[in-house]
């Protein structure tokens, strides 16, 4: 990718402004500044929405905040809304509890390649370290190897891959579809490929597997997977597991589609939206 190309970072969030502010702080420290930030808010309450809109880091990043009323877990819908407000040729989807390292944007640009999407990875943080981060007591971006070895030894980080930077080589490419390691909390895709599969499928509601469906349809559309391990890791702040009431039903839908050649979403990005209830706030 040309270093001047704009990346649109679409961050999904819901009722966790302390974590989102830590993510925005990480983005404010990037070595590559050619990006925009779209916050795709899945119906956060006012006490979580307003602190973000009032924050200095959100104004400095000139974020676009896209919010719609809370009607349950509708991550696909709000991600599509976020993309509609974005202007970059390349999209990076990030969750609002995943703090990026300082070279996160630079590494996604480095791995971006026509005919591929990038499936990123994550380092899980402990509840204790997470609390220090969201309270502002500890900064985790741009830290030394010694710092992360200490956190790993203390059980505060699940692995040390965030320290490594492996080359862009053929071993990253995975041309077959696999559920393993699919993380919509960290994924990069060309906007043209996103539009080719009609984005995320909004018929997936409740927690789970809308990301696997998205990746499956990219695969059916001829877009290969490139794994971003040891390049684009994010630090995943600890949280309690979300309710998974629809997970098995969503998984069954993906399994059925895996037997087909379906490419476009059943209820996708391009659908006509009548009486759109999204509220868009542009800062800066």
URVENPE-V605468 format. One record per residue. PHI is phi in whole degrees, -180 to 180 (none if undefined). Layout:
PHI
PHI
This chain:
none
-61
-63
-87
-65
-82
-101
-103
-95
-104
-106
-90
-145
-159
51
-150
-68
-64
-68
-61
-65
-67
-66
-63
-62
-61
-68
-69
-103
-67
-74
-107
-101
-86
-154
-123
-121
-114
-91
-101
-97
-86
97
-58
-68
-57
-70
-104
-78
-67
-58
-71
-62
-89
-76
-66
-69
-67
-69
-64
-83
55
-68
-107
-106
-111
-127
-135
-60
-75
-125
106
-76
-129
-62
-60
-63
-75
-65
-60
-63
-62
-63
-61
-94
-94
-125
-78
-77
-127
-113
-121
-94
-139
-85
-75
-128
-120
-84
-83
-72
-66
-105
-58
-65
-60
-74
-64
-64
-64
-87
-62
-153
-57
90
-135
-117
-109
-98
-78
-134
-146
-113
-82
-104
-76
-57
-66
-67
-57
-62
-64
-69
-71
-83
85
-80
-140
-105
-109
-85
73
-85
-78
-61
-60
-60
-75
-62
-66
-64
-66
-63
-85
81
-94
-137
-74
-163
-114
-65
-65
-86
-93
-134
-87
-70
-85
-131
-62
-65
-79
-83
-131
-93
-100
-79
-144
-69
-59
78
-70
-135
-71
-72
-164
-147
-116
-151
-65
-60
-62
-75
-58
-70
-60
-96
64
68
-77
-90
-77
-75
-83
-126
79
-68
111
75
-66
-73
-63
-63
-60
-66
-60
-70
-61
-61
-63
-85
88
-98
-87
-92
-119
-81
-99
-61
54
-159
-119
-57
-119
-98
-88
-67
-66
-157
-67
-65
-73
-62
-118
-61
-101
-58
-67
-67
-64
-63
-63
-61
-65
-61
-68
-69
-63
-87
-112
-120
-61
-115
-94
-66
-67
-138
-109
-60
-85
-60
-73
-112
-98
54
-58
-102
-74
-112
-111
-120
-108
-102
83
